[in-house]
């Protein structure tokens, strides 16, 4: 129910406010770079109307997050208050890899004016494949990754997948900056720590195997002598 002061602020824009709430309810995020000028954008860019939208979601257990310089608005559930559909292990893996890949693109300066990471499916897949090998992750094919990117991740505006380029045999992809918010900085730190530990353990195992091989070779030579 609207407060009396809200009614005065909204005026004849109630249909637009409802459109903004509907969009965020079903899509979770709104990206200025991906959308034409619309009623939803006008509502979210208006501080007074945005406060009314935020209050609606606050009552439902969600926080309205936004970054005007990066051009996005989204609702994040408060886990202790809202039960949300759980992602599959594969979805979680791809989401985390998207966040890590965004960070890598940021570090090398491959961001556009809205802080979207500009990359390709092949570059992303090489990154995922590398992490799967190092972390001994589950088996996943690039076709499944593309299907997920075009499906649930595009629906929520986490990524934008371009048209297939036959010349490069690749797809252009942009990764939205709020992927950091979905994956969580602490999660990314733990994953990177795990991968570093896995690398260190692999190097130790290789060193031990080489040492054992050397000792066995020396023993064989002594016996032969």
URKA-V117131 format. One record per residue. N is the residue number from 1. RES is the residue in three letters. SS is DSSP state (H for helix, E for strand, C for the rest). PHI is phi as a letter, one per 20 degrees, with the letter a starting at -180 (* if undefined). NEAR is the number of other C-alpha atoms within 12 Angstrom. Layout:
BEGIN
N | RES | SS | PHI | NEAR
N | RES | SS | PHI | NEAR
END
This chain:
BEGIN
1 | UNK | C | * | 10
2 | UNK | C | f | 17
3 | UNK | C | f | 12
4 | UNK | H | f | 11
5 | UNK | H | f | 13
6 | UNK | H | f | 22
7 | UNK | H | g | 17
8 | UNK | H | f | 15
9 | UNK | H | f | 21
10 | UNK | H | f | 25
11 | UNK | H | l | 16
12 | UNK | H | e | 12
13 | UNK | H | e | 22
14 | UNK | H | g | 22
15 | UNK | H | g | 16
16 | UNK | H | f | 24
17 | UNK | H | f | 35
18 | UNK | H | f | 24
19 | UNK | H | f | 23
20 | UNK | H | f | 38
21 | UNK | H | f | 37
22 | UNK | H | f | 21
23 | UNK | H | f | 29
24 | UNK | H | f | 37
25 | UNK | H | f | 26
26 | UNK | H | e | 17
27 | UNK | H | d | 23
28 | UNK | C | m | 32
29 | UNK | E | c | 42
30 | UNK | E | c | 45
31 | UNK | E | d | 40
32 | UNK | H | f | 30
33 | UNK | H | f | 28
34 | UNK | H | e | 28
35 | UNK | C | c | 18
36 | UNK | C | f | 12
37 | UNK | C | g | 15
38 | UNK | C | b | 20
39 | UNK | H | f | 25
40 | UNK | H | f | 33
41 | UNK | H | f | 32
42 | UNK | H | f | 23
43 | UNK | H | f | 32
44 | UNK | H | f | 39
45 | UNK | C | e | 27
46 | UNK | C | e | 22
47 | UNK | H | g | 17
48 | UNK | H | f | 22
49 | UNK | H | f | 32
50 | UNK | H | f | 33
51 | UNK | H | f | 25
52 | UNK | H | f | 32
53 | UNK | H | f | 39
54 | UNK | H | f | 31
55 | UNK | H | f | 22
56 | UNK | H | f | 27
57 | UNK | H | f | 27
58 | UNK | H | f | 21
59 | UNK | H | f | 17
60 | UNK | H | e | 21
61 | UNK | C | n | 20
62 | UNK | E | c | 27
63 | UNK | E | d | 29
64 | UNK | E | e | 32
65 | UNK | E | d | 29
66 | UNK | E | b | 28
67 | UNK | E | b | 22
68 | UNK | C | f | 23
69 | UNK | C | f | 17
70 | UNK | C | e | 23
71 | UNK | C | m | 27
72 | UNK | E | b | 35
73 | UNK | E | c | 42
74 | UNK | E | a | 41
75 | UNK | E | d | 36
76 | UNK | E | d | 32
77 | UNK | E | f | 25
78 | UNK | C | e | 19
79 | UNK | C | g | 14
80 | UNK | C | f | 10
81 | UNK | C | d | 14
82 | UNK | C | c | 17
83 | UNK | C | e | 13
84 | UNK | C | d | 13
85 | UNK | C | g | 9
86 | UNK | C | e | 11
87 | UNK | C | f | 17
88 | UNK | C | f | 13
89 | UNK | H | g | 14
90 | UNK | H | f | 24
91 | UNK | H | f | 25
92 | UNK | H | f | 25
93 | UNK | H | g | 28
94 | UNK | H | f | 39
95 | UNK | H | f | 37
96 | UNK | H | f | 36
97 | UNK | H | f | 38
98 | UNK | H | f | 47
99 | UNK | H | f | 39
100 | UNK | H | f | 34
101 | UNK | H | f | 43
102 | UNK | H | g | 39
103 | UNK | H | f | 33
104 | UNK | H | f | 21
105 | UNK | H | f | 28
106 | UNK | H | f | 25
107 | UNK | H | f | 13
108 | UNK | C | e | 13
109 | UNK | C | n | 16
110 | UNK | C | e | 22
111 | UNK | E | c | 24
112 | UNK | C | e | 21
113 | UNK | C | f | 19
114 | UNK | C | e | 24
115 | UNK | C | m | 30
116 | UNK | C | f | 37
117 | UNK | E | f | 38
118 | UNK | E | d | 33
119 | UNK | E | b | 34
120 | UNK | E | c | 32
121 | UNK | H | f | 37
122 | UNK | H | f | 23
123 | UNK | H | f | 27
124 | UNK | H | f | 38
125 | UNK | H | f | 28
126 | UNK | H | g | 20
127 | UNK | H | f | 27
128 | UNK | H | f | 32
129 | UNK | H | f | 26
130 | UNK | H | f | 18
131 | UNK | H | f | 30
132 | UNK | H | f | 25
133 | UNK | H | f | 18
134 | UNK | H | f | 24
135 | UNK | H | e | 25
136 | UNK | C | l | 17
137 | UNK | C | f | 22
138 | UNK | C | f | 19
139 | UNK | C | f | 17
140 | UNK | C | b | 23
141 | UNK | C | d | 17
142 | UNK | H | f | 23
143 | UNK | H | f | 15
144 | UNK | H | f | 18
145 | UNK | H | f | 31
146 | UNK | H | f | 30
147 | UNK | H | g | 20
148 | UNK | H | f | 30
149 | UNK | H | f | 35
150 | UNK | H | f | 26
151 | UNK | H | e | 18
152 | UNK | H | f | 26
153 | UNK | H | f | 31
154 | UNK | H | f | 28
155 | UNK | H | g | 23
156 | UNK | C | e | 32
157 | UNK | C | m | 35
158 | UNK | C | f | 41
159 | UNK | E | c | 41
160 | UNK | E | c | 34
161 | UNK | E | d | 33
162 | UNK | E | f | 21
163 | UNK | E | f | 17
164 | UNK | E | f | 17
165 | UNK | E | d | 15
166 | UNK | C | f | 9
167 | UNK | C | f | 8
168 | UNK | C | e | 13
169 | UNK | C | l | 13
170 | UNK | E | b | 22
171 | UNK | E | d | 27
172 | UNK | E | f | 26
173 | UNK | E | c | 36
174 | UNK | E | d | 41
175 | UNK | E | d | 45
176 | UNK | C | f | 46
177 | UNK | C | f | 41
178 | UNK | C | f | 39
179 | UNK | H | g | 35
180 | UNK | H | f | 28
181 | UNK | H | f | 30
182 | UNK | H | f | 32
183 | UNK | H | f | 30
184 | UNK | C | n | 21
185 | UNK | H | f | 18
186 | UNK | H | f | 15
187 | UNK | H | f | 21
188 | UNK | H | f | 27
189 | UNK | H | f | 18
190 | UNK | H | f | 16
191 | UNK | H | f | 25
192 | UNK | H | f | 23
193 | UNK | H | f | 16
194 | UNK | H | f | 20
195 | UNK | H | f | 22
196 | UNK | H | f | 17
197 | UNK | H | f | 16
198 | UNK | H | f | 21
199 | UNK | H | f | 20
200 | UNK | H | f | 16
201 | UNK | H | f | 16
202 | UNK | H | f | 18
203 | UNK | H | f | 15
204 | UNK | H | f | 14
205 | UNK | H | f | 14
206 | UNK | H | f | 14
207 | UNK | H | f | 14
208 | UNK | H | f | 14
209 | UNK | H | f | 14
210 | UNK | H | f | 14
211 | UNK | H | f | 14
212 | UNK | H | f | 14
213 | UNK | H | f | 14
214 | UNK | H | f | 14
215 | UNK | H | f | 14
216 | UNK | H | f | 14
217 | UNK | H | f | 14
218 | UNK | H | f | 14
219 | UNK | H | f | 13
220 | UNK | H | f | 12
221 | UNK | H | f | 11
222 | UNK | H | f | 10
223 | UNK | H | f | 9
224 | UNK | H | f | 8
225 | UNK | C | f | 7
END
